[in-house]
Amino acid sequence: MSDLIEGFLGKSVEGKKSKLPAQLDYIQSATGLFLGLFMWVHMFFVSTILISKDFMYDVVQMLEGSMFLKEPQPAITSFAVLVVSAVFIAHGLLAMRKLPINFRQWQSYRTHMGMMNHKDTSLWFIQAATGFVLFFLGSAHLAMMFAKSHEIGPYASADRMYTDIMWPFYLLLLLAVEFHGSIGLYRLCVKWGWFEGANAKETRAKLKKLKWAITVFFLGLGLVTLAAYVKIGYEHRDNAGERYERTSHLELRHDGKVKA
């Protein structure tokens, strides 16, 4: 009966407010922090192609367990994708609680945003819009990586960009991820008072500058990386589907004999 009363009134029979909304907020923040930091690490991973194909290949092999297994196992990547997908879904479901669910709520928010002309309120709108886009693009990307974890590599990834014409998809994904993630991490710092210091207003201004600097950096890195994969895919178009072999593993054939 007490649960029923709390469900209708939002308070227990003792008159105490439910702690559930705060607990859900905490989980939403924790999952958002995990995903934001993960995307930074992920961006550095995919950008290893800018160093060399060999380096990108070595990193893929390492993440597939080459350091402790005789043969790298793409299943390790698939498992990691499952974990990230679970966090992604949990974060998305929790975030949906705060989105306008009908026209009246949407109209009220737009009026509120226009009257206040508050930058953080406008940032929330961008975060909500990019989050909606990520619900579709992010889910599709995770599904592809789970099903095709064995097709991650210098040539396979580049072929996907150019030959499979997936670069427009990843361009949109890049924009949505970087804006959503950087705004989300900024709002987490403000919400929970991280790095607040003695002057909260001054700290918020500094955090906002840092947020835009991070956004520009990762957008620039992402665009250059995407261009690199497209370029490699273009150069490899006649041999699309061929797997990359590390330079030191290639065998030189001379006079019908194999030489290391």
C-alpha positions, -999 to 999 in steps of 0.1 A, spaced: 0 0 0 29 24 9 44 18 -26 10 26 -42 6 58 -22 42 69 -31 35 61 -68 5 85 -68 18 113 -46 56 110 -50 58 108 -12 59 80 13 33 75 40 57 93 64 56 123 41 91 119 27 98 125 -9 110 96 -30 147 92 -35 142 75 -68 144 106 -91 178 116 -75 191 80 -78 180 79 -115 198 113 -120 229 99 -105 228 68 -127 222 90 -158 252 112 -149 274 81 -143 265 65 -176 269 98 -194 303 103 -179 314 68 -189 302 73 -225 317 107 -228 352 96 -216 348 64 -237 342 85 -268 374 104 -262 394 72 -259 376 58 -290 384 89 -310 421 85 -302 419 49 -311 404 54 -346 428 83 -352 458 60 -350 454 56 -387 470 91 -389 502 77 -376 504 47 -399 484 17 -411 508 -6 -392 502 13 -359 464 12 -363 466 -26 -372 488 -32 -340 463 -14 -318 434 -34 -332 453 -66 -326 462 -56 -291 425 -48 -283 416 -83 -296 439 -99 -271 472 -104 -291 492 -97 -259 479 -128 -241 464 -150 -268 480 -169 -296 455 -155 -321 436 -122 -317 399 -127 -311 374 -102 -325 349 -117 -301 366 -96 -274 357 -65 -293 321 -78 -297 319 -83 -260 331 -47 -254 305 -34 -278 278 -53 -258 289 -36 -226 290 -1 -242 256 -8 -258 241 -17 -224 254 16 -210 243 35 -241 207 21 -238 205 27 -201 217 63 -205 192 69 -234 163 56 -214 171 77 -184 176 108 -205 142 104 -222 126 112 -188 135 148 -192 125 153 -229 93 172 -238 68 144 -245 40 164 -261 34 196 -281 24 217 -250 56 208 -231 77 215 -262 59 249 -267 65 258 -231 102 249 -233 107 270 -265 90 300 -250 111 296 -218 143 293 -239 134 324 -260 125 346 -230 155 337 -209 180 338 -238 202 317 -214 232 300 -231 231 269 -209 194 264 -217 202 266 -254 230 241 -249 205 217 -234 184 220 -266 214 211 -287 222 182 -264 186 169 -266 185 172 -304 219 155 -309 208 128 -283 178 121 -305 200 117 -335 224 95 -316 196 72 -306 194 61 -342 230 66 -355 247 54 -324 226 22 -322 233 15 -359 270 19 -354 271 -3 -323 251 -30 -342 276 -29 -371 306 -31 -348 291 -60 -329 282 -80 -361 314 -70 -380 340 -68 -353 363 -89 -375 362 -61 -401 380 -35 -381 414 -26 -396 432 -1 -419 417 -16 -451 384 -29 -438 375 3 -421 386 24 -451 366 2 -475 335 8 -453 340 45 -456 346 47 -494 335 16 -512 304 11 -490 298 49 -490 294 51 -453 313 83 -448 282 106 -448 268 84 -420 300 87 -400 302 124 -406 267 129 -391 276 106 -362 308 125 -356 290 158 -353 263 144 -331 287 126 -308 311 155 -303 284 182 -296 264 159 -274 293 146 -255 311 178 -248 279 196 -238 270 167 -216 304 167 -198 302 204 -193 267 202 -178 278 174 -155 306 196 -141 281 224 -135 254 201 -121 276 184 -96 298 213 -88 330 197 -101 360 221 -102 337 248 -89 363 267 -68 356 299 -48 338 317 -77 312 295 -93 303 320 -120 340 324 -131 345 287 -130 314 282 -153 328 307 -178 361 288 -179 344 255 -182 324 268 -211 356 279 -229 372 246 -222 341 228 -236 343 247 -269 380 241 -271 375 204 -266 347 204 -292 368 221 -318 398 198 -311 378 165 -314 358 177 -343 390 186 -361 406 153 -352 376 134 -363 373 152 -397 410 147 -405 407 110 -394 375 105 -415 393 121 -445 423 97 -440 400 67 -441 382 79 -472 416 85 -489 428 50 -481 395 36 -492 398 54 -525 434 41 -531 423 6 -521 390 6 -541 403 -19 -567 411 -44 -540 381 -37 -517 376 -66 -493 413 -74 -491 426 -76 -455 455 -56 -444 488 -73 -436 514 -56 -414 544 -45 -434 568 -67 -415 546 -97 -422 545 -94 -459 564 -120 -478 585 -110 -508 584 -135 -537 614 -138 -559 620 -164 -586 591 -185 -572 607 -188 -537 593 -172 -506 617 -149 -487 610 -134 -453 
